[in-house]
Amino acid sequence: MCRLSLNIERRDAQRDAKNRADLTQGFGQPKVPCLKITDPAGNSQWLVESGAIIAYLRGRFASD
């Protein structure tokens, strides 16, 4: 996120019960790290593996 200068909201699912509940409801379990991706239509997708998150961010935002 820093290398790509992305302004991505970070939420603490360990110390904040609402964030933990949102993650559990959206993904099915409280697994971190995770990235919630919401498209313009409001559909959400969750990525929970570090490698998948990095690959998505690089593919979507990196300018080589």
LINNOR-V846404 format. One record per backbone hydrogen bond with DSSP energy under -1.0 kcal/mol. NH is the residue of the N-H (numbers start at 1). CO is the residue of the C=O. If there is no record, write none. Layout:
BEGIN
nh = {NH:NH}
co = {CO:CO}
END
This chain:
BEGIN
nh = {5:6:8:16:20:21:22:23:24:25:26:27:28:31:35:37:39:42:45:47:53:54:55:56:57:58:59:60:61:62}
co = {2:1:6:12:16:17:18:19:20:21:22:23:24:29:47:45:43:39:37:35:49:50:51:52:53:54:55:56:57:58}
END
